[in-house]
Amino acid sequence: MAKRERSAAALEVYRHLFAAVAEEMGLALQRSALSANIRERRDFSCALFDAEGRLVAQAAHIPVHLGSMGRAVACVRAQAALARGDAVLHNDPYTGGTHLPDVTLVSPVFLPRERRPRFYAASRAHHSDIGGAHPGSMAPVEDVHAEGLRLPPVHLVRGGKLVPEILALLRANLRDAREREGDLLAQWAANRRAELRTVELAAEHGAADLSQRAGDLIEWTSSRVRELVRQFPSRRITFRDALEPSRAGGAPVELVLHLRRRGGELELDFRDSAEQQGASLNATRAVTEAAVAYALALLLPSGTPINEGSRAGVRILTRAGSVVDASYPAPVAAGNVETSQRLVDVLLGAFAQVFPERIPAASAGTMSNLSFGGTHAGRGFAYYETIAGGAGASPLGPGAHALHTHMTNTRNTPIEELEQRFPVRLERCTVRRGSGGRGQRAGGDGIEKTLRFLVPARAAWIGDRSTAGPWGLHGGAAGAPGELALLRDGRARALGSRATVELAAGDQLQVKTPGGGGHGRAGGR
């Protein structure tokens, strides 16, 4: 008993030691970055992987980044020869990426006198522009090539030195190249910090012990996931939801989950979901896996480390060429931000049939993505932001107001930062009162935000839940749908759930994000 207690205590210590490496990576990245999206909004994630490419620990960053990062690391390990001091870029959505603006940098961690990497450090950051047809690289388009620059594994750093040809290639294709270069160097700084700290841990605790404890943590999580899987029934459970049509007059884009336990394995079958779409709605297989990992993690006991063991006993079935498993050349920008959110709604809707006392109503169900760019004072600019919404109410209480939920975990851009760096004015930013769904426990309210543009600009919008709000549970009402409107010359024009728009100086964009669904019938017990 005493031995088991000491072992459990040691595992808890190592859990925090490894997580601290990832957290310190994040601090280095944030403090070194130039863009508002990374430095202020914290749109990045960091993690540590073992010698086999298994996730060991992650920082408390962004679920859609973290749950999909392992596939990118596997691709880099398979396709790039990694030597001491190297760092490799990757954003290809079809080989483990999410969408093109999410650029992953992978570095091997060598211990002194060892010839093979003992660990891998990975940082993923959403760059405010990665080229393509529209500033911000987040517009609804019909082809991945219009979305931006696609990077198979390429060395940004060899032997501790930047590769000038790769840097020149990136600078030539990205808007505000100085800022993009600064953010990439910040990712390199983060990975170098991981190497430094991991080498220090090995010196203190021993390399063999460090690797052993990493494996023990994965096994710990695996055992808890398998315990969770046993709580699911063997009967088939189905839940459906839909994204709004990719084209005017088109059909809703259906997401379908059939869930059942087969022996000791939980099978999640998404193969009846819609074919891949235009308007950038397609999720890669990696994004679908990230949504599953996140939703299952919500059901695990508090304090369970999130690592490779989170996938134990879980089988995900998708169909290549579908909206949840995109194939080239499907556009994928919105799959990462919109389809991922709706996949979580679908998963939680199915889980509510098994654990009704634990599952909340649907949250906003969209990241409400606004990007814009242009030229000002002789220099190009590009901006991207996801705008928070309302959280779904749950059996424990009402939903929270005006925050990022589920697959996102970012902040807003401070007003001072926004107005100092970009030719816009924030004229209104407030909680959208009454937008949460009614119920015994009300859904959280969304946000209302109005931007005035001081110079001509080109903007893009990708949202959802603009025709039907997030669903409630157990008699709770749906939250209010979201809205985007162009205000020009005293008139308002609704722009729908996905749009690109040319803005004149003086134009305004008004965003209203969805409220969360309510829980329980109003007046009920």
ROVEX-147351 format. One record per residue (C-alpha): residue in one letter; x, y, z. Coordinates in nm, 4 decimals. Example, Ala and Ser with C-alpha at 12.3 -4.5 7.8 and 13.67 -1.06 7.14 Angstrom:
REM residues 2
   tike       east      north         up
      A     1.2300    -0.4500     0.7800
      S     1.3670    -0.1060     0.7140
//
This chain:
REM residues 525
   tike       east      north         up
      M     0.0000     0.0000     0.0000
      A     0.2780     0.2393     0.0948
      K     0.4571     0.1565    -0.2302
      R     0.1435     0.2271    -0.4345
      E     0.0915     0.5548    -0.2494
      R     0.4497     0.6602    -0.3185
      S     0.4061     0.5647    -0.6825
      A     0.0841     0.7657    -0.7131
      A     0.2503     1.0621    -0.5451
      A     0.5471     1.0374    -0.7808
      L     0.3180     1.0235    -1.0825
      E     0.1382     1.3344    -0.9653
      V     0.4721     1.5133    -0.9317
      Y     0.5800     1.4093    -1.2815
      R     0.2442     1.5038    -1.4246
      H     0.3034     1.8605    -1.3094
      L     0.6705     1.8592    -1.4109
      F     0.5880     1.7656    -1.7696
      A     0.2918     2.0033    -1.7857
      A     0.5122     2.2833    -1.6558
      V     0.7413     2.2362    -1.9558
      A     0.4473     2.2928    -2.1909
      E     0.3181     2.5870    -1.9883
      E     0.6604     2.7522    -1.9923
      M     0.6736     2.7009    -2.3678
      G     0.3476     2.8927    -2.3930
      L     0.4765     3.1812    -2.1851
      A     0.7881     3.2078    -2.3995
      L     0.5778     3.2053    -2.7168
      Q     0.3300     3.4647    -2.5923
      R     0.5920     3.7052    -2.4625
      S     0.8052     3.6802    -2.7765
      A     0.5303     3.7061    -3.0404
      L     0.4517     4.0214    -3.2354
      S     0.0910     3.9671    -3.3437
      A    -0.2091     4.0582    -3.1334
      N    -0.3612     3.7216    -3.2132
      I    -0.0829     3.5358    -3.0356
      R     0.0425     3.7834    -2.7786
      E    -0.2971     3.9162    -2.6642
      R    -0.5530     3.6553    -2.7690
      R    -0.3272     3.3584    -2.6888
      D    -0.4259     3.1698    -3.0018
      F    -0.1553     2.9056    -2.9650
      S    -0.0862     2.5713    -2.7982
      C     0.2196     2.3827    -2.6768
      A     0.2843     2.0187    -2.5940
      L     0.5557     1.7623    -2.5250
      F     0.5758     1.4226    -2.6973
      D     0.7903     1.1189    -2.6177
      A     1.0466     0.9431    -2.8378
      E     0.7685     0.7485    -3.0133
      G     0.5677     1.0623    -3.0854
      R     0.3101     0.9958    -2.8109
      L     0.1601     1.2952    -2.6326
      V     0.3057     1.3173    -2.2798
      A     0.1776     1.6527    -2.1570
      Q     0.0130     1.9686    -2.2811
      A    -0.0486     2.3170    -2.1511
      A    -0.4010     2.4387    -2.0762
      H    -0.4318     2.5880    -2.4222
      I    -0.6714     2.5185    -2.7147
      P    -0.8447     2.1802    -2.7485
      V    -0.8690     2.1809    -3.1283
      H    -0.4934     2.2450    -3.1513
      L    -0.3889     1.9960    -2.8875
      G    -0.6124     1.7056    -2.9787
      S    -0.4914     1.7124    -3.3384
      M    -0.1234     1.7943    -3.2873
      G    -0.0100     1.4333    -3.2565
      R    -0.0870     1.3663    -3.6224
      A     0.1306     1.6607    -3.7265
      V     0.4166     1.5348    -3.5087
      A     0.3814     1.1888    -3.6642
      C     0.3966     1.3388    -4.0134
      V     0.7099     1.5389    -3.9299
      R     0.8793     1.2344    -3.7765
      A     0.7969     1.0254    -4.0832
      Q     0.8950     1.2765    -4.3510
      A     1.1760     1.4889    -4.2073
      A     1.5197     1.3852    -4.0846
      L     1.5496     1.5556    -3.7474
      A     1.8944     1.6303    -3.6115
      R     2.0081     1.8180    -3.3029
      G     1.9122     2.1852    -3.3251
      D     1.6500     2.1377    -3.6003
      A     1.2964     2.2747    -3.6128
      V     1.0414     2.1750    -3.8795
      L     0.7317     2.3655    -3.9953
      H     0.4067     2.1956    -4.0940
      N     0.0499     2.3056    -4.1668
      D    -0.0719     2.0620    -4.4347
      P    -0.4329     1.9833    -4.3412
      Y    -0.4312     1.6465    -4.5181
      T    -0.1347     1.5075    -4.3247
      G    -0.2218     1.5998    -3.9675
      G    -0.2859     1.9729    -3.9837
      T    -0.6080     2.1540    -3.8992
      H    -0.6373     2.4625    -4.1191
      L    -0.3616     2.6569    -4.2913
      P    -0.3204     2.9479    -4.0449
      D    -0.2388     2.6966    -3.7681
      V     0.1337     2.6469    -3.8224
      T     0.3054     2.3788    -3.6148
      L     0.6772     2.3854    -3.5325
      V     0.8264     2.0529    -3.4195
      S     1.1716     2.0201    -3.2613
      P     1.3566     1.7089    -3.1415
      V     1.4822     1.7124    -2.7842
      F     1.8202     1.5401    -2.7575
      L     1.9781     1.4727    -2.4217
      P     2.3558     1.5118    -2.3884
      R     2.5535     1.2349    -2.5615
      E     2.2377     1.0711    -2.7026
      R     2.1995     1.0146    -3.0772
      R     1.8212     0.9834    -3.0910
      P     1.5617     1.2306    -2.9687
      R     1.4317     1.1495    -2.6228
      F     1.1313     1.3833    -2.6642
      Y     0.9740     1.6212    -2.9173
      A     0.8540     1.9744    -2.8489
      A     0.5658     2.1093    -3.0576
      S     0.4136     2.4561    -3.0697
      R     0.1138     2.5444    -3.2840
      A     0.0128     2.9054    -3.3413
      H    -0.2647     3.0619    -3.5456
      H    -0.0959     3.3165    -3.7717
      S    -0.3078     3.6195    -3.8582
      D    -0.2335     3.5589    -4.2252
      I    -0.0938     3.2649    -4.4211
      G    -0.1480     3.4102    -4.7692
      G    -0.4271     3.3184    -5.0078
      A    -0.6996     3.5241    -5.1681
      H    -0.8229     3.7112    -4.8613
      P    -0.6470     3.8940    -4.5755
      G    -0.6486     3.6775    -4.2654
      S    -0.6731     3.3548    -4.4696
      M    -1.0119     3.2685    -4.3148
      A    -1.2631     3.3476    -4.5887
      P    -1.5273     3.1044    -4.7202
      V    -1.3726     2.9796    -5.0456
      E    -1.4086     2.6733    -5.2688
      D    -1.0510     2.5428    -5.2831
      V    -0.7654     2.5003    -5.0346
      H    -0.5290     2.6908    -5.2657
      A    -0.7362     3.0067    -5.2159
      E    -0.6948     2.9683    -4.8404
      G    -0.3201     3.0208    -4.8284
      L     0.0250     2.8661    -4.8314
      R     0.0315     2.4916    -4.7674
      L     0.3456     2.3596    -4.5983
      P     0.4549     1.9969    -4.5925
      P     0.7274     1.9342    -4.3321
      V     1.0051     2.1852    -4.4130
      H     1.3023     2.2885    -4.2025
      L     1.2809     2.6387    -4.0619
      V     1.5953     2.5692    -3.8575
      R     1.8880     2.3336    -3.9237
      G     2.1532     2.2761    -3.6634
      G     2.0457     2.5793    -3.4659
      K     2.0487     2.8185    -3.7636
      L     1.7543     2.9600    -3.9577
      V     1.7174     2.8377    -4.3154
      P     1.7175     3.1683    -4.5090
      E     1.5521     3.0264    -4.8231
      I     1.2481     2.9041    -4.6300
      L     1.2181     3.2321    -4.4442
      A     1.2388     3.4225    -4.7732
      L     0.9693     3.2011    -4.9261
      L     0.7366     3.2677    -4.6342
      R     0.8004     3.6418    -4.6349
      A     0.7204     3.6590    -5.0065
      N     0.3788     3.4950    -4.9649
      L     0.2399     3.6303    -4.6376
      R     0.0856     3.9670    -4.5579
      D     0.2704     4.1738    -4.2960
      A     0.5755     3.9533    -4.3350
      R     0.7642     4.1185    -4.0493
      E     0.4939     4.0185    -3.8031
      R     0.4715     3.6651    -3.9408
      E     0.8479     3.6226    -3.9091
      G     0.8368     3.7467    -3.5499
      D     0.5677     3.4949    -3.4599
      L     0.7613     3.2075    -3.6164
      L     1.0714     3.3038    -3.4209
      A     0.8568     3.3114    -3.1071
      Q     0.7567     2.9515    -3.1753
      W     1.1234     2.8604    -3.2125
      A     1.1942     3.0283    -2.8784
      A     0.9166     2.8222    -2.7198
      N     1.0577     2.4958    -2.8540
      R     1.4074     2.5855    -2.7384
      R     1.2708     2.6536    -2.3913
      A     1.1154     2.3053    -2.3881
      E     1.4508     2.1525    -2.4795
      L     1.6280     2.3438    -2.2026
      R     1.3792     2.2430    -1.9336
      T     1.3599     1.8791    -2.0429
      V     1.7381     1.8448    -2.0388
      E     1.7369     1.9909    -1.6865
      L     1.4710     1.7414    -1.5754
      A     1.6735     1.4522    -1.7156
      A     1.9841     1.5750    -1.5354
      E     1.7940     1.5901    -1.2073
      H     1.5851     1.2732    -1.2292
      G     1.7668     1.0579    -1.4846
      A     1.6779     1.0055    -1.8504
      A     1.5488     0.6519    -1.8029
      D     1.3249     0.7539    -1.5134
      L     1.1881     1.0472    -1.7119
      S     1.0884     0.8217    -2.0012
      Q     0.9451     0.5603    -1.7651
      R     0.7302     0.8163    -1.5870
      A     0.6040     0.9527    -1.9179
      G     0.4864     0.6025    -2.0068
      D     0.3334     0.5557    -1.6620
      L     0.1297     0.8756    -1.7033
      I    -0.0017     0.7545    -2.0382
      E    -0.1004     0.4228    -1.8810
      W    -0.2719     0.6038    -1.5914
      T    -0.4890     0.7991    -1.8329
      S    -0.5529     0.4888    -2.0442
      S    -0.6914     0.3031    -1.7445
      R    -0.9301     0.5861    -1.6622
      V    -1.0533     0.6131    -2.0192
      R    -1.1192     0.2379    -2.0304
      E    -1.3164     0.2673    -1.7052
      L    -1.5235     0.5417    -1.8671
      V    -1.5828     0.3342    -2.1799
      R    -1.7303     0.0546    -1.9677
      Q    -2.0031     0.2949    -1.8521
      F    -2.1424     0.3303    -2.2049
      P    -2.4193     0.0951    -2.3157
      S    -2.3843    -0.1564    -2.5953
      R    -2.7033    -0.0281    -2.7607
      R    -2.6695     0.2099    -3.0528
      I    -2.7182     0.5815    -2.9793
      T    -2.7606     0.8339    -3.2614
      F    -2.7454     1.2126    -3.2570
      R    -2.7665     1.4571    -3.5483
      D    -2.7009     1.8260    -3.5912
      A    -2.6262     2.0415    -3.8936
      L    -2.4206     2.3346    -4.0094
      E    -2.5872     2.5967    -4.2256
      P    -2.5704     2.5406    -4.6043
      S    -2.2374     2.6033    -4.7726
      R    -2.4159     2.7818    -5.0592
      A    -2.7294     2.9946    -5.0777
      G    -3.0272     2.7702    -5.1340
      G    -2.8311     2.4577    -5.0473
      A    -2.9113     2.1879    -4.7958
      P    -2.7944     2.1946    -4.4339
      V    -2.4644     2.0157    -4.3822
      E    -2.5536     1.7222    -4.1616
      L    -2.3253     1.5766    -3.8956
      V    -2.4300     1.2318    -3.7752
      L    -2.2890     1.0235    -3.4916
      H    -2.3743     0.6603    -3.4156
      L    -2.2237     0.5610    -3.0838
      R    -2.2046     0.2239    -2.9126
      R    -1.9760     0.0171    -2.6943
      R    -1.8459    -0.3027    -2.8473
      G    -1.6855    -0.5044    -2.5717
      G    -1.4133    -0.2854    -2.4220
      E    -1.4113    -0.0391    -2.7111
      L    -1.6211     0.2724    -2.7660
      E    -1.7095     0.3065    -3.1332
      L    -1.7902     0.6547    -3.2653
      D    -1.9160     0.6314    -3.6220
      F    -1.9411     0.9568    -3.8230
      R    -1.9620     0.7920    -4.1655
      D    -2.3215     0.9044    -4.2334
      S    -2.2157     1.2711    -4.2204
      A    -2.2406     1.4880    -4.5318
      E    -1.9988     1.4942    -4.8226
      Q    -1.7212     1.7529    -4.8102
      Q    -1.8360     2.1041    -4.8940
      G    -1.7308     2.4400    -5.0312
      A    -1.7212     2.7472    -4.8067
      S    -1.4264     2.5982    -4.6132
      L    -1.6529     2.3918    -4.3866
      N    -1.4543     2.0685    -4.4019
      A    -1.2849     1.9245    -4.0951
      T    -0.9772     1.7107    -4.1323
      R    -0.9619     1.3702    -3.9668
      A    -0.7273     1.5262    -3.7081
      V    -0.9902     1.7859    -3.6121
      T    -1.2575     1.5185    -3.5710
      E    -1.0235     1.3227    -3.3449
      A    -0.9581     1.6376    -3.1419
      A    -1.3313     1.6926    -3.0888
      V    -1.3723     1.3337    -2.9663
      A    -1.0741     1.3625    -2.7326
      Y    -1.2085     1.6861    -2.5863
      A    -1.5634     1.5590    -2.5344
      L    -1.4457     1.2398    -2.3636
      A    -1.2061     1.4372    -2.1421
      L    -1.5074     1.6240    -2.0026
      L    -1.6300     1.2952    -1.8552
      L    -1.3017     1.1854    -1.6964
      P    -1.2366     1.2273    -1.3231
      S    -1.0961     1.5634    -1.2248
      G    -0.7178     1.5688    -1.2325
      T    -0.6793     1.3061    -1.5049
      P    -0.3748     1.3982    -1.7146
      I    -0.4498     1.4517    -2.0819
      N    -0.2043     1.2587    -2.2978
      E    -0.1861     0.9759    -2.5509
      G    -0.3802     0.7550    -2.3104
      S    -0.6903     0.9659    -2.3806
      R    -0.7355     0.7617    -2.7016
      A    -0.7344     0.4210    -2.5320
      G    -1.0344     0.2022    -2.6070
      V    -1.1782     0.4534    -2.8549
      R    -1.2419     0.3762    -3.2222
      I    -1.3375     0.6626    -3.4565
      L    -1.4921     0.5790    -3.7933
      T    -1.4979     0.8421    -4.0688
      R    -1.5333     0.8410    -4.4462
      A    -1.2604     1.0041    -4.6536
      G    -1.4056     1.2844    -4.8633
      S    -1.6714     1.3724    -4.6054
      V    -1.7170     1.6931    -4.4085
      V    -1.5506     1.5251    -4.1072
      D    -1.2569     1.3736    -4.3002
      A    -1.1614     1.6163    -4.5755
      S    -0.9636     1.5128    -4.8821
      Y    -0.7577     1.7333    -5.1128
      P    -0.8422     1.9943    -5.2434
      A    -1.1302     2.0615    -5.0040
      P    -1.1088     2.3995    -4.8264
      V    -1.0746     2.3556    -4.4506
      A    -1.0501     2.6957    -4.2780
      A    -1.3951     2.6725    -4.1181
      G    -1.3705     2.3013    -4.0453
      N    -1.1249     2.3776    -3.7686
      V    -1.3385     2.6473    -3.6069
      E    -1.7014     2.5777    -3.6986
      T    -1.7308     2.2072    -3.7747
      S    -1.5192     2.1234    -3.4705
      Q    -1.7633     2.3143    -3.2496
      R    -2.0619     2.1408    -3.4028
      L    -1.8955     1.8020    -3.3626
      V    -1.8726     1.8717    -2.9898
      D    -2.2447     1.9553    -2.9868
      V    -2.3146     1.6236    -3.1605
      L    -2.0960     1.4301    -2.9163
      L    -2.2513     1.5950    -2.6117
      G    -2.5992     1.5402    -2.7539
      A    -2.5238     1.1682    -2.7735
      F    -2.3585     1.1630    -2.4302
      A    -2.6678     1.3295    -2.2793
      Q    -2.8596     1.0106    -2.3547
      V    -2.6160     0.8185    -2.1333
      F    -2.5235     1.0741    -1.8659
      P    -2.8221     1.3134    -1.8494
      E    -2.7166     1.4454    -1.5090
      R    -2.3745     1.5579    -1.6376
      I    -2.4211     1.7082    -1.9849
      P    -2.4962     2.0774    -2.0577
      A    -2.7116     2.2228    -2.3312
      A    -2.5407     2.3416    -2.6474
      S    -2.3109     2.6410    -2.6189
      A    -2.2745     2.9063    -2.8922
      G    -2.1640     2.6390    -3.1395
      T    -1.9523     2.8790    -3.3440
      M    -1.6263     3.0665    -3.3009
      S    -1.7723     3.3695    -3.4883
      N    -1.4604     3.4319    -3.6972
      L    -1.3900     3.7849    -3.8188
      S    -1.0861     3.8687    -4.0298
      F    -0.9955     4.1788    -4.2245
      G    -0.7006     4.3487    -4.3845
      G    -0.5781     4.6124    -4.6232
      T    -0.3165     4.8835    -4.6458
      H    -0.2646     5.1724    -4.4079
      A     0.0174     5.4252    -4.3852
      G     0.2015     5.2465    -4.6637
      R     0.1983     4.9092    -4.4884
      G    -0.0217     4.6016    -4.5169
      F    -0.2149     4.4738    -4.2201
      A    -0.4144     4.1594    -4.1425
      Y    -0.6309     4.0846    -3.8402
      Y    -0.8162     3.7802    -3.7102
      E    -1.0343     3.7248    -3.4060
      T    -1.2803     3.4714    -3.2760
      I    -1.5635     3.6321    -3.0797
      A    -1.7053     3.4680    -2.7698
      G    -2.0653     3.3566    -2.7164
      G    -2.2859     3.2109    -2.4456
      A    -2.2284     2.8791    -2.2703
      G    -2.5033     2.6210    -2.2417
      A    -2.6770     2.5784    -1.9078
      S    -2.6302     2.2494    -1.7243
      P    -2.7820     2.0505    -1.4390
      L    -2.5427     2.2395    -1.2106
      G    -2.6513     2.5918    -1.3014
      P    -2.6952     2.8615    -1.5662
      G    -2.4548     2.9064    -1.8534
      A    -2.1736     3.1598    -1.8340
      H    -2.1951     3.4804    -2.0357
      A    -1.9624     3.6011    -2.3111
      L    -1.6787     3.3509    -2.3143
      H    -1.5085     3.1100    -2.5489
      T    -1.6347     2.7555    -2.5134
      H    -1.5360     2.4013    -2.6073
      M    -1.2799     2.3782    -2.8895
      T    -1.1513     2.7321    -2.8477
      N    -0.9848     2.8809    -2.5422
      T    -0.8679     3.2254    -2.6424
      R    -0.9170     3.5802    -2.5196
      N    -1.0528     3.8911    -2.6862
      T    -0.8221     4.1592    -2.8266
      P    -0.8000     4.4514    -2.5805
      I    -0.9519     4.7729    -2.7172
      E    -0.6269     4.9623    -2.6735
      E    -0.4325     4.7047    -2.8709
      L    -0.6929     4.6880    -3.1461
      E    -0.7212     5.0636    -3.2012
      Q    -0.3489     5.1312    -3.1718
      R    -0.2438     4.8661    -3.4241
      F    -0.5285     4.8712    -3.6762
      P    -0.7275     5.1483    -3.8519
      V    -1.0548     5.0641    -3.6774
      R    -1.2579     5.1914    -3.3843
      L    -1.4478     4.9663    -3.1471
      E    -1.7742     5.1528    -3.1017
      R    -1.9628     4.8950    -2.8994
      C    -1.8713     4.5812    -2.7074
      T    -2.1182     4.4489    -2.4542
      V    -2.2984     4.1406    -2.3343
      R    -2.5963     4.0621    -2.5565
      R    -2.8540     4.0589    -2.2802
      G    -3.1338     3.8041    -2.3058
      S    -2.9704     3.5987    -2.5824
      G    -2.9318     3.2894    -2.3631
      G    -3.2063     3.0287    -2.3904
      R    -3.4718     3.0300    -2.1208
      G    -3.5162     2.7431    -1.8807
      Q    -3.5003     2.6421    -1.5191
      R    -3.1351     2.7289    -1.5702
      A    -3.0826     2.9908    -1.8421
      G    -2.8188     2.9720    -2.1106
      G    -2.5368     3.2240    -2.1082
      D    -2.5612     3.5414    -2.3132
      G    -2.3521     3.6151    -2.6195
      I    -2.1702     3.9337    -2.7190
      E    -2.2636     4.2374    -2.9271
      K    -1.9702     4.4111    -3.0944
      T    -1.9535     4.6950    -3.3500
      L    -1.6383     4.7958    -3.5403
      R    -1.5999     5.1110    -3.7530
      F    -1.3378     5.1025    -4.0282
      L    -1.1276     5.4163    -4.0800
      V    -0.9817     5.3088    -4.4165
      P    -1.1043     5.0840    -4.6975
      A    -1.0579     4.7180    -4.6063
      R    -1.1541     4.3694    -4.7112
      A    -1.3293     4.1578    -4.4463
      A    -1.4376     3.7971    -4.4173
      W    -1.6845     3.6363    -4.1819
      I    -1.7337     3.2715    -4.0937
      G    -1.9992     3.2004    -3.8332
      D    -2.2877     2.9629    -3.7821
      R    -2.6037     2.9267    -3.5756
      S    -2.7412     3.2304    -3.7609
      T    -3.0799     3.0743    -3.8454
      A    -3.1380     2.8446    -3.5467
      G    -2.9788     2.9002    -3.2075
      P    -2.8004     2.6423    -2.9912
      W    -3.0343     2.3728    -2.8614
      G    -3.1534     2.3438    -2.5033
      L    -3.1884     2.0272    -2.2966
      H    -3.4700     1.8780    -2.0890
      G    -3.7221     2.1425    -2.1899
      G    -3.4813     2.4363    -2.1990
      A    -3.5185     2.6785    -2.4896
      A    -3.2629     2.7390    -2.7623
      G    -3.0298     3.0358    -2.7404
      A    -3.0682     3.3287    -2.9781
      P    -2.9035     3.2862    -3.3195
      G    -2.6026     3.4942    -3.4150
      E    -2.6018     3.7836    -3.6614
      L    -2.3582     3.9833    -3.8729
      A    -2.4639     4.3096    -4.0382
      L    -2.2966     4.5734    -4.2527
      L    -2.3962     4.9243    -4.1467
      R    -2.3529     5.1775    -4.4276
      D    -2.5127     5.5176    -4.4761
      G    -2.7621     5.4546    -4.1977
      R    -2.8780     5.1220    -4.3388
      A    -2.8134     4.7711    -4.2119
      R    -2.7618     4.4719    -4.4416
      A    -2.7521     4.1206    -4.2986
      L    -2.4547     3.9213    -4.4271
      G    -2.5550     3.5717    -4.3178
      S    -2.3312     3.3043    -4.1724
      R    -2.0442     3.3279    -4.4233
      A    -1.9424     3.6293    -4.6272
      T    -1.6674     3.8401    -4.7790
      V    -1.7231     4.2151    -4.8048
      E    -1.5401     4.5195    -4.9398
      L    -1.5549     4.7959    -4.6806
      A    -1.5334     5.1685    -4.7367
      A    -1.3974     5.4122    -4.4815
      G    -1.6774     5.4781    -4.2328
      D    -1.8490     5.1412    -4.2759
      Q    -1.9351     4.9416    -3.9658
      L    -1.9632     4.5702    -3.8979
      Q    -2.2007     4.4650    -3.6201
      V    -2.1565     4.1195    -3.4713
      K    -2.4050     3.9503    -3.2413
      T    -2.2963     3.6072    -3.1193
      P    -2.5350     3.3283    -3.0148
      G    -2.6452     3.2657    -2.6590
      G    -2.6223     2.9226    -2.5021
      G    -2.9124     2.6815    -2.4730
      G    -3.1257     2.6654    -2.1585
      H    -3.1554     2.3590    -1.9335
      G    -3.4778     2.2348    -1.7775
      R    -3.8280     2.3642    -1.8331
      A    -3.8829     2.7132    -1.6917
      G    -4.0737     2.6894    -1.3648
      G    -4.0001     2.3165    -1.3363
      R    -3.8175     2.1346    -1.0632
//
